[in-house]
Amino acid sequence: MADIHPRERLFDAGPSLTVHDPLAELLGAGDGTWTYTFDDAVRLAGHACPTVAGAYVTAVQAVRRLYGGETCIRGELRITLHGAEESGANGPFSQVLTLLTGAAGRNGFQGLGGHYRRAGLLGFGAAAEGPLRCTFERMDTGAGVTLAYDPASISADPILAPAMQAVLKGAADAVTRARFRWAWRDRVERIVADGGESTVREVPAP
């Protein structure tokens, strides 16, 4: 049967991320191979912003570095965000990483017959100075990488700051609100389209 409510594409630009989830395959969710786009992260978060975009492109860059041409196995990455769970953007960032990789905090899936456990694969470590940092480790090979995300190289249109101030004060007219919406989305689109090439870099593990 045709989908009578087809999903609207929210963002066209940016890389996709294909993963294979053995648990999903076992339990009949297709063959367990899924392709995520930035739209999936946006729907999870309920909005698009530089943090949501950053989590998405950081995951893409981590998978490229750790898997190369292989398909990432969802549920077999261990992730540490450096800093407290409630610090800065760590919370929203971690939620997007859980969506894409399956790595979950203590409240995650506990497993099935001793297999496919996701709980405890995502945690928070000692804070590191500078941009937001995450360490990704493959559980099958032990290979790991620490990445730092900093969107400063992709700056916002100068109109964004004053337009946002007016919007938040409730003093924005329709034109100002439209300008704010455009400028906000424009920066997010450019961060996603860049795919982490300019905003994500490999750094030494803390």
LUMROVEX-540805 format. One line per field, with one value per residue (C-alpha): x, y, z; residue number from 1. Coordinates in nm, 2 decimals, always signed. Each point is the difference from the previous one (the first is absolute). Example, Ala and Ser with C-alpha at 12.3 -4.5 7.8 and 13.67 -1.06 7.14 Angstrom:
c1 [+1.23|+0.14]
c2 [-0.45|+0.34]
c3 [+0.78|-0.07]
num [1|2]
//
This chain:
c1 [+0.00|+0.13|+0.09|-0.29|+0.21|+0.34|+0.28|+0.10|+0.38|+0.12|+0.36|+0.14|+0.37|+0.25|+0.13|-0.20|+0.10|-0.06|+0.01|-0.09|-0.18|+0.01|-0.26|-0.24|+0.06|-0.06|-0.33|-0.13|+0.05|+0.09|+0.36|+0.13|+0.18|-0.11|+0.11|-0.03|-0.01|+0.02|-0.38|-0.01|+0.21|-0.23|-0.31|+0.16|+0.10|-0.31|+0.20|+0.31|+0.30|+0.38|+0.01|-0.23|+0.19|+0.33|-0.10|-0.11|+0.32|+0.22|-0.16|+0.05|+0.37|+0.05|-0.15|+0.22|+0.31|-0.07|-0.18|+0.14|-0.20|-0.16|-0.36|-0.01|-0.16|-0.26|+0.04|+0.37|+0.14|+0.09|-0.02|+0.13|-0.09|+0.26|-0.17|-0.30|-0.33|-0.17|+0.29|-0.06|-0.13|+0.10|-0.35|-0.16|+0.32|-0.01|-0.36|+0.08|+0.30|-0.22|-0.25|+0.28|+0.22|-0.22|+0.24|-0.21|+0.03|-0.09|-0.37|+0.06|-0.10|+0.13|+0.04|-0.16|+0.13|+0.33|+0.04|-0.06|+0.03|+0.00|-0.02|+0.33|+0.16|-0.03|+0.15|+0.15|+0.36|+0.24|-0.05|+0.24|+0.07|-0.12|-0.26|-0.23|+0.18|-0.10|+0.19|-0.13|+0.13|-0.08|-0.09|+0.11|+0.35|+0.07|+0.08|-0.09|+0.00|-0.06|-0.17|-0.06|-0.29|+0.02|-0.24|+0.18|+0.15|-0.35|-0.13|-0.36|-0.13|+0.05|-0.38|-0.05|+0.10|-0.21|-0.29|+0.02|+0.01|-0.32|-0.17|+0.08|-0.12|-0.32|+0.07|+0.05|-0.24|-0.07|+0.29|+0.25|-0.13|+0.03|+0.36|+0.08|-0.14|+0.20|+0.33|-0.04|-0.08|+0.27|+0.28|-0.13|-0.02|+0.36|+0.12|-0.18|+0.11|+0.36|-0.03|+0.24|+0.29|+0.05|-0.15|+0.12|+0.36|+0.19|+0.16|+0.20|-0.21|-0.02]
c2 [+0.00|+0.34|+0.24|+0.24|+0.24|+0.00|+0.16|+0.34|+0.04|+0.26|+0.03|-0.11|+0.06|-0.21|-0.35|-0.31|-0.27|-0.37|-0.24|-0.37|-0.09|-0.38|+0.03|+0.17|-0.27|-0.28|+0.16|+0.05|+0.37|-0.06|-0.12|+0.23|+0.23|+0.36|+0.32|+0.31|+0.36|+0.32|+0.01|-0.30|+0.20|+0.30|-0.20|-0.16|+0.34|+0.18|+0.28|+0.07|+0.19|+0.00|-0.25|-0.25|+0.05|-0.04|-0.33|-0.13|+0.10|-0.12|-0.34|-0.01|+0.10|-0.26|-0.28|+0.10|-0.01|-0.33|-0.20|+0.13|-0.18|-0.24|+0.04|+0.12|-0.25|+0.17|-0.09|-0.08|+0.35|+0.13|+0.38|+0.23|+0.37|+0.20|+0.21|-0.03|-0.13|+0.33|+0.21|+0.22|-0.19|-0.35|-0.11|+0.07|-0.10|-0.34|-0.07|+0.04|-0.23|-0.26|+0.01|-0.05|-0.25|-0.18|+0.09|+0.09|+0.11|-0.20|+0.01|-0.16|-0.35|-0.26|-0.27|-0.33|-0.32|+0.16|+0.15|+0.33|+0.21|+0.37|+0.14|+0.14|+0.04|+0.38|+0.19|+0.33|+0.04|+0.27|+0.34|+0.11|+0.37|+0.15|-0.13|-0.29|-0.34|-0.36|-0.32|-0.29|-0.36|-0.30|-0.29|-0.26|+0.13|+0.25|+0.27|+0.34|+0.37|+0.32|+0.28|+0.36|+0.20|+0.37|+0.18|+0.34|-0.03|+0.01|+0.33|+0.12|+0.29|+0.33|+0.04|-0.30|+0.15|+0.31|-0.18|-0.27|+0.26|+0.17|-0.34|-0.10|+0.33|-0.03|+0.31|-0.15|+0.08|-0.25|+0.11|-0.03|-0.35|-0.11|+0.13|-0.18|-0.32|+0.03|+0.09|-0.28|-0.27|+0.13|-0.06|-0.35|-0.09|+0.10|-0.19|-0.32|+0.05|+0.03|-0.35|+0.08|+0.07|+0.35|-0.04|-0.34|-0.09|-0.28|+0.08|-0.20|-0.20|+0.18]
c3 [+0.00|-0.09|+0.28|+0.02|+0.22|-0.17|+0.20|-0.10|-0.06|+0.25|-0.12|-0.33|+0.05|+0.19|+0.02|+0.09|+0.25|-0.07|+0.29|+0.06|+0.32|+0.07|+0.27|-0.24|-0.26|+0.26|+0.12|-0.36|-0.06|-0.36|-0.06|+0.27|-0.24|+0.02|-0.15|+0.22|-0.12|+0.19|-0.01|+0.24|+0.25|-0.04|+0.06|+0.31|+0.15|-0.12|-0.15|-0.21|+0.15|-0.01|+0.29|-0.17|-0.33|+0.19|+0.15|-0.33|-0.19|+0.29|-0.02|-0.38|+0.04|+0.28|-0.22|-0.29|+0.20|+0.19|-0.27|-0.33|-0.27|+0.24|+0.12|+0.36|+0.24|+0.21|+0.36|-0.02|+0.07|+0.35|+0.03|+0.27|-0.01|+0.19|+0.27|+0.23|-0.14|+0.07|-0.12|-0.31|-0.29|+0.12|+0.07|-0.34|-0.18|+0.17|-0.09|-0.37|+0.04|+0.16|-0.29|-0.26|+0.18|+0.25|+0.28|+0.30|+0.36|+0.31|-0.10|-0.33|-0.13|+0.24|-0.26|-0.11|+0.15|+0.08|-0.35|-0.17|+0.32|-0.07|+0.35|+0.13|-0.34|+0.02|+0.29|+0.11|+0.10|+0.14|-0.16|-0.26|-0.08|-0.33|-0.24|+0.07|-0.01|-0.05|+0.00|-0.21|+0.04|-0.21|+0.23|-0.25|-0.08|+0.28|-0.26|+0.13|-0.09|+0.19|-0.19|+0.08|-0.14|-0.05|-0.24|+0.03|-0.35|-0.14|+0.12|+0.00|-0.21|+0.19|+0.00|+0.23|+0.34|-0.01|-0.15|+0.27|+0.27|-0.14|-0.03|+0.36|+0.13|-0.18|-0.20|-0.35|-0.28|-0.28|-0.21|+0.29|+0.09|-0.36|-0.01|+0.33|-0.13|-0.33|+0.17|+0.26|-0.25|-0.24|+0.25|+0.09|-0.36|-0.06|+0.30|-0.12|-0.36|+0.11|+0.15|+0.28|-0.23|+0.14|+0.35|+0.12|+0.06|+0.16|+0.33|+0.26|+0.25|+0.34]
num [1|2|3|4|5|6|7|8|9|10|11|12|13|14|15|16|17|18|19|20|21|22|23|24|25|26|27|28|29|30|31|32|33|34|35|36|37|38|39|40|41|42|43|44|45|46|47|48|49|50|51|52|53|54|55|56|57|58|59|60|61|62|63|64|65|66|67|68|69|70|71|72|73|74|75|76|77|78|79|80|81|82|83|84|85|86|87|88|89|90|91|92|93|94|95|96|97|98|99|100|101|102|103|104|105|106|107|108|109|110|111|112|113|114|115|116|117|118|119|120|121|122|123|124|125|126|127|128|129|130|131|132|133|134|135|136|137|138|139|140|141|142|143|144|145|146|147|148|149|150|151|152|153|154|155|156|157|158|159|160|161|162|163|164|165|166|167|168|169|170|171|172|173|174|175|176|177|178|179|180|181|182|183|184|185|186|187|188|189|190|191|192|193|194|195|196|197|198|199|200|201|202|203|204|205|206]
//
